[in-house]
């Protein structure tokens, strides 16, 4: 009876993982040789892990990453100038604690978005709040928010996000109004939050895509000088994969 009451209380306190671990110990003989402290530690560990997993799932859902990229799946074999030691450092997420930024540039197909999403995934694992946007989608959402009155709320939400990932920077020209919106967001985050930008354009060409050069200077000043820079090069990984698959098919026939 006491055991039943204990498990019921655990469930009522929303400690279901502890309750399940407790019942498993009672049902099996594996824990008989363990001390009380060891058995209790295993029960607490189960609840701790369950909560961390739920939090990670929630953070990943909120992040809305474009790709389900994991740090463990980053390809260092493809010749594209990706420094393993730099990535190892960035994946610790110390740059987020220091409110630094990251800029990833390179031609299409070299894995910029994958790396950006892998870094964002690592940030979620460390408990940081992340939000991924393609720049064009963000500008569209900002315009819509002005129309329905939610613009201040969206700005506040973006300002509180620990890591804001802006993908496809410079893929299309940014209007003067759009540039002012981006400056508003980036200025709120400067030195207090981190931003990751991924772009096909080399840094020296970034000014050209912003209609207002003064605002462009202000945006880049708040991003570039406090950023780790990853410059990728080489052929498209998708193209290389298709060629490799084709060659393997020919060799098998």
MIDOSE-1310 file (N, C-alpha, C; in nm, 2 decimals, decimal comma, always signed):
residues 253
xxxx	+0,08/-0,12/+0,00/+0,00/+0,00/+0,00/+0,09/+0,13/+0,00; +0,19/+0,13/+0,08/+0,28/+0,24/+0,09/+0,35/+0,27/-0,04; +0,39/+0,16/-0,11/+0,45/+0,18/-0,24/+0,36/+0,24/-0,34; +0,23/+0,19/-0,34/+0,13/+0,25/-0,43/+0,11/+0,40/-0,40
xxxx	+0,10/+0,43/-0,28/+0,08/+0,57/-0,24/+0,20/+0,66/-0,29; +0,32/+0,60/-0,27/+0,44/+0,68/-0,31/+0,44/+0,71/-0,46; +0,41/+0,60/-0,54/+0,41/+0,63/-0,69/+0,30/+0,72/-0,73; +0,18/+0,71/-0,66/+0,07/+0,80/-0,69/+0,11/+0,95/-0,66
xxxx	+0,18/+0,97/-0,55/+0,22/+1,10/-0,51/+0,32/+1,16/-0,62; +0,41/+1,07/-0,66/+0,51/+1,11/-0,76/+0,44/+1,16/-0,89; +0,34/+1,08/-0,93/+0,26/+1,11/-1,05/+0,19/+1,25/-1,03; +0,13/+1,27/-0,92/+0,06/+1,39/-0,89/+0,15/+1,51/-0,89
xxxx	+0,28/+1,49/-0,85/+0,37/+1,60/-0,85/+0,44/+1,61/-0,98; +0,39/+1,54/-1,08/+0,44/+1,55/-1,22/+0,59/+1,50/-1,23; +0,62/+1,40/-1,14/+0,75/+1,33/-1,15/+0,73/+1,19/-1,20; +0,67/+1,18/-1,32/+0,63/+1,05/-1,37/+0,76/+0,97/-1,41
xxxx	+0,87/+1,03/-1,45/+0,99/+0,95/-1,48/+1,04/+0,89/-1,35; +1,04/+0,96/-1,24/+1,08/+0,90/-1,11/+0,99/+0,79/-1,07; +0,86/+0,81/-1,09/+0,76/+0,70/-1,06/+0,79/+0,57/-1,14; +0,82/+0,59/-1,27/+0,84/+0,47/-1,35/+0,97/+0,40/-1,31
xxxx	+1,08/+0,48/-1,28/+1,20/+0,42/-1,24/+1,19/+0,35/-1,11; +1,11/+0,41/-1,02/+1,08/+0,34/-0,89/+1,01/+0,21/-0,91; +0,91/+0,21/-0,99/+0,84/+0,08/-1,02/+0,93/-0,02/-1,08; +1,01/+0,02/-1,17/+1,10/-0,07/-1,24/+1,20/-0,14/-1,14
xxxx	+1,25/-0,06/-1,04/+1,34/-0,11/-0,94/+1,26/-0,21/-0,85; +1,14/-0,19/-0,82/+1,06/-0,28/-0,74/+1,03/-0,41/-0,81; +1,01/-0,40/-0,95/+0,98/-0,51/-1,03/+1,09/-0,60/-1,06; +1,22/-0,55/-1,06/+1,33/-0,62/-1,10/+1,43/-0,65/-0,99
xxxx	+1,52/-0,74/-1,02/+1,62/-0,77/-0,91/+1,76/-0,71/-0,94; +1,77/-0,63/-1,04/+1,90/-0,57/-1,08/+1,95/-0,47/-0,98; +1,85/-0,40/-0,91/+1,89/-0,30/-0,81/+1,91/-0,35/-0,67; +1,89/-0,48/-0,65/+1,90/-0,54/-0,51/+2,03/-0,52/-0,45
xxxx	+2,14/-0,52/-0,53/+2,27/-0,52/-0,48/+2,32/-0,37/-0,46; +2,24/-0,28/-0,50/+2,28/-0,14/-0,49/+2,24/-0,08/-0,35; +2,32/+0,02/-0,31/+2,28/+0,09/-0,19/+2,16/+0,18/-0,21; +2,11/+0,23/-0,10/+1,99/+0,32/-0,11/+2,03/+0,45/-0,19
xxxx	+2,15/+0,50/-0,16/+2,20/+0,62/-0,23/+2,21/+0,60/-0,38; +2,26/+0,48/-0,42/+2,27/+0,45/-0,56/+2,14/+0,43/-0,63; +2,04/+0,36/-0,56/+1,91/+0,34/-0,62/+1,84/+0,48/-0,63; +1,85/+0,56/-0,53/+1,78/+0,69/-0,53/+1,84/+0,78/-0,64
xxxx	+1,97/+0,77/-0,65/+2,04/+0,85/-0,76/+2,00/+0,81/-0,90; +1,97/+0,68/-0,92/+1,92/+0,63/-1,05/+1,78/+0,69/-1,08; +1,70/+0,69/-0,97/+1,56/+0,74/-0,99/+1,57/+0,89/-1,02; +1,65/+0,97/-0,95/+1,66/+1,11/-0,98/+1,72/+1,14/-1,12
xxxx	+1,82/+1,06/-1,15/+1,87/+1,07/-1,29/+1,77/+1,05/-1,40; +1,68/+0,96/-1,38/+1,57/+0,94/-1,48/+1,48/+1,06/-1,49; +1,45/+1,12/-1,38/+1,36/+1,24/-1,39/+1,44/+1,36/-1,45; +1,57/+1,37/-1,42/+1,65/+1,48/-1,47/+1,66/+1,46/-1,62
xxxx	+1,69/+1,34/-1,67/+1,70/+1,32/-1,81/+1,57/+1,35/-1,89; +1,46/+1,30/-1,83/+1,33/+1,32/-1,89/+1,30/+1,47/-1,91; +1,34/+1,55/-1,81/+1,31/+1,69/-1,81/+1,40/+1,76/-1,92; +1,52/+1,72/-1,92/+1,62/+1,78/-2,02/+1,57/+1,74/-2,16
xxxx	+1,52/+1,62/-2,18/+1,48/+1,58/-2,31/+1,35/+1,66/-2,35; +1,26/+1,68/-2,26/+1,14/+1,76/-2,29/+1,18/+1,90/-2,32; +1,27/+1,96/-2,25/+1,31/+2,10/-2,27/+1,38/+2,11/-2,41; +1,46/+2,01/-2,44/+1,53/+2,01/-2,57/+1,43/+2,00/-2,68
xxxx	+1,33/+1,92/-2,67/+1,23/+1,90/-2,77/+1,15/+2,03/-2,79; +1,12/+2,10/-2,68/+1,05/+2,23/-2,69/+1,13/+2,33/-2,75; +1,26/+2,34/-2,72/+1,35/+2,44/-2,77/+1,37/+2,42/-2,92; +1,38/+2,29/-2,96/+1,40/+2,27/-3,11/+1,27/+2,30/-3,18
xxxx	+1,16/+2,27/-3,12/+1,03/+2,31/-3,19/+1,02/+2,46/-3,21; +1,05/+2,53/-3,10/+1,05/+2,68/-3,11/+1,15/+2,73/-3,21; +1,26/+2,67/-3,23/+1,37/+2,72/-3,32/+1,33/+2,71/-3,46; +1,24/+2,61/-3,50/+1,20/+2,60/-3,64/+1,31/+2,59/-3,74
xxxx	+1,41/+2,51/-3,70/+1,53/+2,50/-3,79/+1,49/+2,44/-3,93; +1,56/+2,49/-4,03/+1,53/+2,45/-4,16/+1,57/+2,31/-4,19; +1,68/+2,26/-4,12/+1,73/+2,13/-4,14/+1,74/+2,06/-4,00; +1,72/+1,93/-3,99/+1,74/+1,86/-3,86/+1,89/+1,82/-3,85
xxxx	+1,97/+1,92/-3,85/+2,12/+1,90/-3,85/+2,17/+1,89/-3,71; +2,26/+1,79/-3,69/+2,32/+1,76/-3,56/+2,47/+1,78/-3,57; +2,53/+1,83/-3,46/+2,68/+1,85/-3,47/+2,75/+1,73/-3,50; +2,70/+1,61/-3,46/+2,78/+1,48/-3,49/+2,78/+1,45/-3,64
xxxx	+2,68/+1,51/-3,72/+2,67/+1,48/-3,86/+2,74/+1,58/-3,95; +2,82/+1,67/-3,90/+2,89/+1,76/-3,98/+3,00/+1,69/-4,05; +3,01/+1,71/-4,18/+3,11/+1,64/-4,27/+3,24/+1,73/-4,28; +3,35/+1,67/-4,23/+3,47/+1,74/-4,23/+3,56/+1,68/-4,35
xxxx	+3,51/+1,58/-4,41/+3,59/+1,52/-4,52/+3,59/+1,60/-4,65; +3,47/+1,66/-4,68/+3,46/+1,73/-4,80/+3,55/+1,85/-4,80; +3,63/+1,87/-4,91/+3,72/+1,99/-4,91/+3,65/+2,12/-4,93; +3,62/+2,19/-4,82/+3,55/+2,32/-4,83/+3,60/+2,42/-4,74
xxxx	+3,72/+2,39/-4,67/+3,78/+2,49/-4,58/+3,72/+2,50/-4,45; +3,65/+2,39/-4,40/+3,59/+2,39/-4,27/+3,69/+2,34/-4,17; +3,72/+2,43/-4,07/+3,83/+2,40/-3,97/+3,76/+2,33/-3,85; +3,81/+2,20/-3,83/+3,75/+2,12/-3,73/+3,77/+2,18/-3,59
xxxx	+3,88/+2,24/-3,57/+3,91/+2,30/-3,43/+3,82/+2,42/-3,41; +3,80/+2,50/-3,51/+3,71/+2,62/-3,50/+3,57/+2,57/-3,46; +3,52/+2,47/-3,54/+3,39/+2,42/-3,51/+3,38/+2,35/-3,37; +3,48/+2,29/-3,33/+3,48/+2,23/-3,20/+3,46/+2,33/-3,09
xxxx	+3,53/+2,45/-3,11/+3,52/+2,56/-3,02/+3,38/+2,62/-3,02; +3,32/+2,64/-3,14/+3,19/+2,70/-3,15/+3,08/+2,61/-3,09; +3,10/+2,48/-3,11/+3,00/+2,39/-3,06/+2,99/+2,38/-2,91; +3,09/+2,44/-2,84/+3,08/+2,45/-2,69/+2,98/+2,55/-2,65
xxxx	+2,95/+2,64/-2,75/+2,85/+2,75/-2,72/+2,90/+2,86/-2,63; +3,03/+2,86/-2,61/+3,09/+2,97/-2,53/+3,07/+3,11/-2,59; +3,06/+3,11/-2,73/+3,04/+3,24/-2,80/+2,91/+3,29/-2,77; +2,81/+3,21/-2,73/+2,68/+3,26/-2,69/+2,68/+3,32/-2,56
xxxx	+2,76/+3,26/-2,47/+2,77/+3,32/-2,33/+2,84/+3,46/-2,34; +2,93/+3,47/-2,44/+3,00/+3,60/-2,46/+2,93/+3,70/-2,55; +2,81/+3,66/-2,60/+2,73/+3,74/-2,69/+2,81/+3,78/-2,81; +2,88/+3,68/-2,87/+2,95/+3,70/-3,00/+2,86/+3,65/-3,11
xxxx	+2,89/+3,69/-3,23/+2,82/+3,65/-3,35/+2,90/+3,55/-3,44; +2,83/+3,49/-3,53/+2,90/+3,40/-3,63/+2,85/+3,44/-3,77; +2,94/+3,44/-3,86/+2,91/+3,47/-4,00/+2,96/+3,35/-4,09; +2,87/+3,29/-4,16/+2,91/+3,18/-4,25/+2,89/+3,22/-4,40
xxxx	+2,99/+3,22/-4,48/+2,98/+3,26/-4,62/+3,04/+3,15/-4,71; +2,99/+3,15/-4,83/+3,04/+3,05/-4,93/+2,94/+3,03/-5,04; +2,98/+2,97/-5,15/+2,89/+2,95/-5,26/+2,78/+2,85/-5,23; +2,68/+2,84/-5,32/+2,57/+2,76/-5,29/+2,61/+2,61/-5,29
xxxx	+2,55/+2,54/-5,20/+2,57/+2,39/-5,19/+2,68/+2,35/-5,10; +2,76/+2,44/-5,04/+2,87/+2,39/-4,96/+2,83/+2,36/-4,81; +2,71/+2,38/-4,78/+2,66/+2,34/-4,64/+2,65/+2,45/-4,54; +2,63/+2,57/-4,59/+2,61/+2,68/-4,49/+2,49/+2,66/-4,40
xxxx	+2,38/+2,63/-4,46/+2,26/+2,61/-4,38/+2,27/+2,50/-4,28; +2,33/+2,39/-4,33/+2,35/+2,27/-4,24/+2,43/+2,31/-4,12; +2,54/+2,38/-4,14/+2,63/+2,41/-4,03/+2,56/+2,51/-3,94; +2,49/+2,61/-4,00/+2,41/+2,70/-3,91/+2,31/+2,63/-3,82
xxxx	+2,24/+2,53/-3,88/+2,14/+2,46/-3,81/+2,21/+2,36/-3,70; +2,33/+2,31/-3,74/+2,40/+2,23/-3,64/+2,44/+2,31/-3,52; +2,49/+2,43/-3,54/+2,53/+2,52/-3,43/+2,41/+2,56/-3,35; +2,29/+2,58/-3,42/+2,17/+2,61/-3,35/+2,12/+2,49/-3,27
xxxx	+2,14/+2,37/-3,32/+2,10/+2,25/-3,25/+2,19/+2,24/-3,12; +2,32/+2,27/-3,13/+2,41/+2,26/-3,02/+2,36/+2,36/-2,91; +2,32/+2,48/-2,96/+2,27/+2,58/-2,87/+2,15/+2,54/-2,79; +2,06/+2,47/-2,86/+1,94/+2,42/-2,79/+1,97/+2,32/-2,69
xxxx	+2,07/+2,23/-2,72/+2,12/+2,13/-2,62/+2,17/+2,19/-2,50; +2,23/+2,31/-2,51/+2,28/+2,38/-2,39/+2,18/+2,47/-2,32; +2,05/+2,46/-2,37/+1,94/+2,54/-2,31/+1,92/+2,68/-2,36; +1,98/+2,72/-2,47/+1,96/+2,85/-2,52/+1,83/+2,85/-2,61
xxxx	+1,77/+2,96/-2,61/+1,65/+2,98/-2,70/+1,70/+3,03/-2,83; +1,65/+2,96/-2,94/+1,70/+2,98/-3,08/+1,58/+3,01/-3,17; +1,60/+3,09/-3,27/+1,50/+3,11/-3,37/+1,57/+3,12/-3,51; +1,52/+3,04/-3,60/+1,58/+3,04/-3,74/+1,48/+3,11/-3,83
xxxx	+1,54/+3,20/-3,92/+1,46/+3,27/-4,02/+1,55/+3,28/-4,15; +1,48/+3,26/-4,26/+1,54/+3,31/-4,38/+1,51/+3,46/-4,38; +1,60/+3,54/-4,43/+1,59/+3,69/-4,42/+1,46/+3,73/-4,49; +1,43/+3,68/-4,60/+1,31/+3,72/-4,68/+1,18/+3,69/-4,60
xxxx	+1,18/+3,57/-4,53/+1,06/+3,54/-4,45/+1,05/+3,63/-4,33; +1,16/+3,66/-4,26/+1,16/+3,75/-4,15/+1,11/+3,89/-4,19; +1,15/+3,94/-4,30/+1,11/+4,07/-4,35/+0,96/+4,07/-4,38; +0,91/+3,96/-4,44/+0,77/+3,94/-4,46/+0,69/+3,94/-4,33
xxxx	+0,74/+3,87/-4,23/+0,67/+3,86/-4,10/+0,67/+4,00/-4,03; +0,77/+4,07/-4,05/+0,78/+4,21/-3,99/+0,67/+4,30/-4,05; +0,66/+4,29/-4,19/+0,56/+4,37/-4,26/+0,42/+4,33/-4,21; +0,40/+4,20/-4,20/+0,26/+4,16/-4,16/+0,23/+4,20/-4,02
xxxx	+0,34/+4,20/-3,93/+0,32/+4,23/-3,79/+0,28/+4,38/-3,78; +0,34/+4,46/-3,87/+0,30/+4,61/-3,87/+0,15/+4,62/-3,90; +0,11/+4,54/-3,99/-0,03/+4,55/-4,04/-0,13/+4,50/-3,93; -0,10/+4,40/-3,85/-0,20/+4,35/-3,76/-0,17/+4,39/-3,61
xxxx	-0,07/+4,48/-3,60/-0,05/+4,54/-3,46/+0,04/+4,46/-3,37; +0,10/+4,35/-3,42/+0,19/+4,27/-3,34/+0,33/+4,30/-3,35; +0,37/+4,41/-3,42/+0,51/+4,44/-3,45/+0,59/+4,46/-3,32; +0,54/+4,53/-3,22/+0,62/+4,54/-3,09/+0,64/+4,41/-3,02
xxxx	+0,54/+4,32/-3,03/+0,55/+4,19/-2,96/+0,66/+4,11/-3,04; +0,66/+4,11/-3,17/+0,75/+4,03/-3,25/+0,89/+4,09/-3,22; +0,91/+4,22/-3,21/+1,04/+4,27/-3,18/+1,09/+4,23/-3,05; +1,00/+4,23/-2,95/+1,03/+4,19/-2,81/+1,07/+4,04/-2,81
xxxx	+1,00/+3,96/-2,88/+1,03/+3,82/-2,89/+1,16/+3,79/-2,95; +1,20/+3,86/-3,06/+1,32/+3,84/-3,12/+1,44/+3,90/-3,03; +1,41/+4,00/-2,96/+1,51/+4,06/-2,87/+1,55/+3,97/-2,76; +1,45/+3,88/-2,71/+1,48/+3,79/-2,60/+1,54/+3,66/-2,65
xxxx	+1,54/+3,63/-2,78/+1,60/+3,51/-2,83/+1,75/+3,51/-2,81; +1,80/+3,40/-2,75/+1,95/+3,39/-2,73/+2,03/+3,39/-2,86; +1,98/+3,31/-2,96/+2,05/+3,30/-3,08/+1,95/+3,32/-3,20; +1,97/+3,42/-3,28/+1,89/+3,44/-3,40/+1,97/+3,41/-3,52
xxxx	+1,92/+3,31/-3,60/+1,98/+3,26/-3,72/+1,92/+3,33/-3,84; +1,99/+3,40/-3,91/+1,94/+3,47/-4,03/+2,01/+3,41/-4,16; +1,93/+3,33/-4,23/+1,99/+3,25/-4,34/+1,96/+3,33/-4,47; +2,04/+3,30/-4,58/+2,02/+3,36/-4,71/+2,03/+3,51/-4,71
xxxx	+2,12/+3,56/-4,63/+2,14/+3,71/-4,62/+2,19/+3,75/-4,76; +2,13/+3,85/-4,82/+2,18/+3,90/-4,95/+2,13/+3,83/-5,07; +2,05/+3,73/-5,05/+1,99/+3,66/-5,17/+1,90/+3,74/-5,25; +1,84/+3,84/-5,19/+1,76/+3,94/-5,26/+1,79/+4,08/-5,19
xxxx	+1,77/+4,19/-5,27/+1,80/+4,32/-5,22/+1,71/+4,35/-5,10; +1,76/+4,43/-5,00/+1,68/+4,47/-4,89/+1,64/+4,61/-4,90; +1,51/+4,64/-4,90/+1,46/+4,77/-4,91/+1,50/+4,86/-4,80; +1,49/+4,99/-4,81/+1,52/+5,08/-4,71/+1,44/+5,05/-4,58
xxxx	+1,31/+5,03/-4,60/+1,22/+5,00/-4,49/+1,26/+4,86/-4,42; +1,30/+4,77/-4,50/+1,34/+4,64/-4,45/+1,47/+4,65/-4,37; +1,56/+4,73/-4,42/+1,69/+4,75/-4,36/+1,67/+4,82/-4,22; +1,58/+4,91/-4,21/+1,55/+4,98/-4,08/+1,49/+4,88/-3,98
xxxx	+1,41/+4,79/-4,03/+1,36/+4,68/-3,94/+1,47/+4,59/-3,89; +1,56/+4,55/-3,98/+1,67/+4,47/-3,94/+1,76/+4,54/-3,84; +1,78/+4,67/-3,87/+1,87/+4,74/-3,77/+1,80/+4,75/-3,64; +1,67/+4,76/-3,63/+1,60/+4,77/-3,51/+1,62/+4,64/-3,43
xxxx	+1,61/+4,53/-3,50/+1,63/+4,40/-3,43/+1,77/+4,38/-3,39; +1,87/+4,40/-3,48/+2,01/+4,38/-3,44/+2,06/+4,48/-3,34; +2,01/+4,60/-3,34/+2,05/+4,69/-3,24/+2,00/+4,65/-3,10; +1,88/+4,59/-3,09/+1,83/+4,54/-2,96/+1,92/+4,43/-2,91
xxxx	+1,98/+4,35/-3,00/+2,05/+4,23/-2,96/+2,20/+4,26/-2,94; +2,25/+4,37/-2,99/+2,40/+4,40/-2,99/+2,45/+4,39/-2,85; +2,55/+4,31/-2,83/+2,63/+4,29/-2,71/+2,55/+4,22/-2,60; +2,42/+4,19/-2,62/+2,34/+4,12/-2,52/+2,29/+3,98/-2,57
xxxx	+2,29/+3,96/-2,70/+2,25/+3,83/-2,76/+2,34/+3,80/-2,88; +2,32/+3,68/-2,93/+2,40/+3,64/-3,05/+2,32/+3,63/-3,17; +2,39/+3,66/-3,29/+2,32/+3,64/-3,42/+2,41/+3,57/-3,51; +2,36/+3,47/-3,59/+2,43/+3,40/-3,69/+2,37/+3,43/-3,83
xxxx	+2,46/+3,48/-3,92/+2,42/+3,51/-4,05/+2,49/+3,41/-4,15; +2,42/+3,36/-4,24/+2,47/+3,27/-4,35/+2,44/+3,34/-4,48; +2,54/+3,34/-4,57/+2,52/+3,42/-4,70/+2,61/+3,36/-4,81; +2,56/+3,37/-4,93/+2,64/+3,33/-5,05/+2,73/+3,44/-5,08
xxxx	+2,70/+3,56/-5,04/+2,79/+3,68/-5,07/+2,91/+3,69/-4,98; +3,02/+3,72/-5,04/+3,14/+3,75/-4,95/+3,11/+3,88/-4,87; +3,18/+3,90/-4,76/+3,15/+4,01/-4,67/+3,16/+4,14/-4,75; +3,26/+4,15/-4,83/+3,29/+4,28/-4,90/+3,17/+4,33/-4,99
xxxx	+3,08/+4,24/-5,02/+2,97/+4,27/-5,11/+2,84/+4,29/-5,03; +2,84/+4,28/-4,90/+2,72/+4,29/-4,83/+2,65/+4,43/-4,83; +2,73/+4,53/-4,84/+2,67/+4,67/-4,85/+2,58/+4,68/-4,97; +2,61/+4,61/-5,08/+2,54/+4,63/-5,21/+2,39/+4,59/-5,20
xxxx	+2,36/+4,50/-5,11/+2,22/+4,45/-5,11/+2,13/+4,53/-5,03; +2,18/+4,63/-4,95/+2,10/+4,71/-4,87/+2,08/+4,85/-4,93; +1,95/+4,89/-4,95/+1,92/+5,01/-5,02/+1,98/+5,14/-4,96; +1,98/+5,14/-4,82/+2,02/+5,26/-4,75/+2,17/+5,23/-4,70
xxxx	+2,27/+5,29/-4,76/+2,41/+5,26/-4,72/+2,44/+5,30/-4,57; +2,37/+5,40/-4,52/+2,40/+5,44/-4,38/+2,35/+5,33/-4,29; +2,23/+5,28/-4,32/+2,17/+5,18/-4,23/+2,26/+5,05/-4,25; +2,30/+5,02/-4,37/+2,39/+4,91/-4,40/+2,51/+4,92/-4,31
xxxx	+2,58/+5,03/-4,30/+2,69/+5,05/-4,22/+2,66/+5,02/-4,07; +2,55/+5,07/-4,02/+2,51/+5,04/-3,89/+2,48/+4,90/-3,86; +2,42/+4,83/-3,95/+2,39/+4,68/-3,93/+2,52/+4,61/-3,92; +2,61/+4,63/-4,02/+2,73/+4,55/-4,03/+2,82/+4,59/-3,91
xxxx	+2,82/+4,71/-3,87/+2,91/+4,75/-3,76/+2,87/+4,67/-3,63; +2,74/+4,64/-3,61/+2,70/+4,57/-3,50/+2,71/+4,42/-3,51; +2,73/+4,37/-3,63/+2,75/+4,22/-3,65/+2,89/+4,18/-3,67; +2,96/+4,24/-3,77/+3,08/+4,19/-3,82/+3,20/+4,20/-3,73
xxxx	+3,21/+4,31/-3,66/+3,33/+4,33/-3,57/+3,33/+4,24/-3,45; +3,22/+4,18/-3,42/+3,21/+4,09/-3,30/+3,18/+3,95/-3,34; +3,22/+3,91/-3,46/+3,18/+3,78/-3,52/+3,30/+3,69/-3,54; +3,27/+3,56/-3,52/+3,36/+3,46/-3,58/+3,32/+3,44/-3,72
xxxx	+3,42/+3,42/-3,81/+3,39/+3,41/-3,95/+3,43/+3,28/-4,01; +3,34/+3,21/-4,07/+3,36/+3,08/-4,14/+3,34/+3,11/-4,29; +3,45/+3,10/-4,36/+3,45/+3,12/-4,51/+3,46/+2,99/-4,58; +3,36/+2,94/-4,64/+3,36/+2,81/-4,71/+3,39/+2,83/-4,86
xxxx	+3,44/+2,72/-4,92/+3,47/+2,73/-5,06/+3,45/+2,59/-5,12; +3,48/+2,58/-5,25/+3,47/+2,45/-5,32/+3,34/+2,43/-5,39; +3,33/+2,31/-5,45/+3,22/+2,27/-5,52/+3,10/+2,24/-5,43; +2,98/+2,24/-5,49/+2,86/+2,20/-5,42/+2,87/+2,06/-5,37
xxxx	+2,83/+2,04/-5,24/+2,83/+1,90/-5,19/+2,72/+1,82/-5,25; +2,61/+1,88/-5,29/+2,50/+1,81/-5,35/+2,55/+1,76/-5,49; +2,62/+1,84/-5,56/+2,67/+1,81/-5,69/+2,77/+1,69/-5,68; +2,86/+1,70/-5,58/+2,96/+1,59/-5,56/+2,89/+1,46/-5,52
xxxx	+2,78/+1,47/-5,44/+2,71/+1,35/-5,40/+2,64/+1,29/-5,51; +2,58/+1,37/-5,60/+2,51/+1,31/-5,72/+2,61/+1,24/-5,81; +2,73/+1,30/-5,83/+2,83/+1,24/-5,91/+2,88/+1,11/-5,85; +2,90/+1,11/-5,72/+2,95/+0,99/-5,66/+2,85/+0,88/-5,67
xxxx	+2,72/+0,91/-5,65/+2,61/+0,81/-5,66/+2,60/+0,76/-5,80; +2,62/+0,85/-5,90/+2,62/+0,81/-6,04/+2,73/+0,71/-6,07; +2,85/+0,74/-6,02/+2,97/+0,66/-6,05/+2,95/+0,52/-5,98; +2,90/+0,52/-5,86/+2,88/+0,39/-5,79/+2,78/+0,31/-5,87
xxxx	+2,68/+0,37/-5,93/+2,58/+0,30/-6,00/+2,64/+0,24/-6,13; +2,73/+0,31/-6,19/+2,79/+0,26/-6,31/+2,89/+0,14/-6,28; +2,95/+0,15/-6,17/+3,05/+0,04/-6,13/+2,98/-0,09/-6,10; +2,85/-0,07/-6,06/+2,78/-0,19/-6,01/+2,71/-0,26/-6,13
x	+2,70/-0,19/-6,25/+2,63/-0,26/-6,36/+2,73/-0,32/-6,46
